[in-house]
Amino acid sequence: MDDDSAAGEVIVWRVAIPGSLPARAASWLHAAEIERARRYHREEDALRFTSVRAAARRILAERLRITPQQVVFNESPTGKPFVAATLGPPTEFNVAHSGGLGLLAVSTLGPVGVDLESIDHARPHLEAVEPYLGNEERRAIAILPPAARSRFLIESWVMREAMVKAIGVGLGGVDLRALQRPKGSGLGTVRIPAPHPFDHPQGWWLRWLEAGPEYIAAVVTAGCPKAIQVRDFVWDTIA
Ligand SMILES: CC(C)(COP(=O)(O)OP(=O)(O)OC[C@H]1O[C@@H](n2cnc3c(N)ncnc32)[C@H](O)[C@@H]1OP(=O)(O)O)[C@@H](O)C(=O)NCCC(=O)NCCS
């Protein structure tokens, strides 16, 4: 795994959730993380958390030039995890998990938020998204064929979650109706307006991600990245 993220670059790691966590990866987890995993009611939720956290430890350790066990995760007052980077380059990250996949976005630019939804998991909950659409989104969805509506709604939700996670406030911390889907967001990186007081001097920028046919995913960064790379985390290399 090379550590070549230059200033202005964002790397999004795709983490396939393994059938079970490799022993070496499990050995990187701290007691509090193991305890948290125990509290999940469903084993699959625990595995999603431990797998993505272990992968994050590995990837961030390489960046920070420390061991995976030495990575210290803190949380902002609103619950956004961050790493204490006393040495090494400024590094911000964010994770998402859904179904059999996790995403870890690492940025040298500043705050970053990533979201991922399994289309199958999201489909039954789409009615809950409709009330949060803005006027332009309502006009756009009204003329879509029924088959395209689900995808539009999931995208609208993923865009909002990625934005909320970049800002760091959580879903309850911002008026979701005020987060408008930018026009032309199928093409490259587009600026996304944020409601006051959440704007950023360099702006917030949205990019849809290739996460596979069963998923919809997006990353939001503070400042326009020079490049966004998507890479696969390879469990075999740590076995
Ligand atoms: C953060 C949130 C958007 C995550 O959405 P989700 O669909 O449940 O889960 P995702 O897989 O997309 O993301 C989970 C990850 O988001 C990250 N996260 C948690 N809180 C976050 C925040 N405030 N900002 C950014 N990222 C956050 C965590 O890394 C978490 O993964 P982990 O628990 O494995 O470390 C949602 O759970 C939320 O809003 N939580 C906060 C609730 C809230 O508003 N509380 C009030 C606090 S003031």
Ligand as a Chemical Component Dictionary entry (heavy atoms), coordinates in Angstrom:
data_LIG
# 
_chem_comp.id                   LIG 
_chem_comp.type                 NON-POLYMER 
_chem_comp.pdbx_formal_charge   0 
_chem_comp.three_letter_code    LIG 
# 
loop_
_chem_comp_atom.comp_id 
_chem_comp_atom.atom_id 
_chem_comp_atom.alt_atom_id 
_chem_comp_atom.type_symbol 
_chem_comp_atom.charge 
_chem_comp_atom.model_Cartn_x 
_chem_comp_atom.model_Cartn_y 
_chem_comp_atom.model_Cartn_z 
_chem_comp_atom.pdbx_ordinal 
LIG C1  C1  C 0 -23.354 10.361 11.299 1  
LIG C2  C2  C 0 -24.526 9.739  10.575 2  
LIG C3  C3  C 0 -24.929 10.693 9.451  3  
LIG C4  C4  C 0 -24.071 8.384  10.080 4  
LIG O1  O1  O 0 -24.991 7.773  9.238  5  
LIG P1  P1  P 0 -25.259 6.197  9.108  6  
LIG O2  O2  O 0 -25.986 6.047  7.819  7  
LIG O3  O3  O 0 -25.852 5.712  10.362 8  
LIG O4  O4  O 0 -23.864 5.477  9.015  9  
LIG P2  P2  P 0 -22.681 5.594  7.964  10 
LIG O5  O5  O 0 -22.193 4.235  7.696  11 
LIG O6  O6  O 0 -23.040 6.459  6.813  12 
LIG O7  O7  O 0 -21.570 6.393  8.780  13 
LIG C5  C5  C 0 -21.131 5.936  10.015 14 
LIG C6  C6  C 0 -19.845 6.669  10.338 15 
LIG O8  O8  O 0 -20.068 8.063  10.381 16 
LIG C7  C7  C 0 -19.052 8.616  11.212 17 
LIG N1  N1  N 0 -19.695 9.647  12.014 18 
LIG C8  C8  C 0 -20.375 9.529  13.170 19 
LIG N2  N2  N 0 -20.788 10.751 13.583 20 
LIG C9  C9  C 0 -20.360 11.637 12.664 21 
LIG C10 C10 C 0 -20.479 13.044 12.537 22 
LIG N3  N3  N 0 -21.097 13.799 13.436 23 
LIG N4  N4  N 0 -19.914 13.625 11.442 24 
LIG C11 C11 C 0 -19.275 12.894 10.526 25 
LIG N5  N5  N 0 -19.121 11.548 10.589 26 
LIG C12 C12 C 0 -19.667 10.941 11.653 27 
LIG C13 C13 C 0 -18.465 7.494  12.054 28 
LIG O9  O9  O 0 -17.131 7.285  11.633 29 
LIG C14 C14 C 0 -19.326 6.309  11.694 30 
LIG O10 O10 O 0 -18.614 5.115  11.529 31 
LIG P3  P3  P 0 -18.053 4.281  12.784 32 
LIG O11 O11 O 0 -19.114 4.343  13.802 33 
LIG O12 O12 O 0 -17.796 2.934  12.197 34 
LIG O13 O13 O 0 -16.798 4.981  13.168 35 
LIG C15 C15 C 0 -25.765 9.562  11.473 36 
LIG O14 O14 O 0 -25.649 8.401  12.234 37 
LIG C16 C16 C 0 -25.940 10.707 12.430 38 
LIG O15 O15 O 0 -26.400 11.756 12.065 39 
LIG N6  N6  N 0 -25.537 10.482 13.654 40 
LIG C17 C17 C 0 -25.492 11.529 14.624 41 
LIG C18 C18 C 0 -26.825 11.680 15.269 42 
LIG C19 C19 C 0 -26.908 13.043 15.748 43 
LIG O16 O16 O 0 -27.269 13.950 15.034 44 
LIG N7  N7  N 0 -26.596 13.201 17.027 45 
LIG C20 C20 C 0 -26.592 14.449 17.632 46 
LIG C21 C21 C 0 -25.165 14.768 18.008 47 
LIG S1  S1  S 0 -24.975 16.434 18.354 48 
# 
loop_
_chem_comp_bond.comp_id 
_chem_comp_bond.atom_id_1 
_chem_comp_bond.atom_id_2 
_chem_comp_bond.value_order 
_chem_comp_bond.pdbx_ordinal 
LIG C1  C2  SING 1  
LIG C2  C3  SING 2  
LIG C2  C4  SING 3  
LIG C2  C15 SING 4  
LIG C4  O1  SING 5  
LIG O1  P1  SING 6  
LIG P1  O2  DOUB 7  
LIG P1  O3  SING 8  
LIG P1  O4  SING 9  
LIG O4  P2  SING 10 
LIG P2  O5  DOUB 11 
LIG P2  O6  SING 12 
LIG P2  O7  SING 13 
LIG O7  C5  SING 14 
LIG C5  C6  SING 15 
LIG C6  O8  SING 16 
LIG C6  C14 SING 17 
LIG O8  C7  SING 18 
LIG C7  N1  SING 19 
LIG C7  C13 SING 20 
LIG N1  C8  SING 21 
LIG N1  C12 SING 22 
LIG C8  N2  DOUB 23 
LIG N2  C9  SING 24 
LIG C9  C10 SING 25 
LIG C9  C12 DOUB 26 
LIG C10 N3  SING 27 
LIG C10 N4  DOUB 28 
LIG N4  C11 SING 29 
LIG C11 N5  DOUB 30 
LIG N5  C12 SING 31 
LIG C13 O9  SING 32 
LIG C13 C14 SING 33 
LIG C14 O10 SING 34 
LIG O10 P3  SING 35 
LIG P3  O11 DOUB 36 
LIG P3  O12 SING 37 
LIG P3  O13 SING 38 
LIG C15 O14 SING 39 
LIG C15 C16 SING 40 
LIG C16 O15 DOUB 41 
LIG C16 N6  SING 42 
LIG N6  C17 SING 43 
LIG C17 C18 SING 44 
LIG C18 C19 SING 45 
LIG C19 O16 DOUB 46 
LIG C19 N7  SING 47 
LIG N7  C20 SING 48 
LIG C20 C21 SING 49 
LIG C21 S1  SING 50 
# 
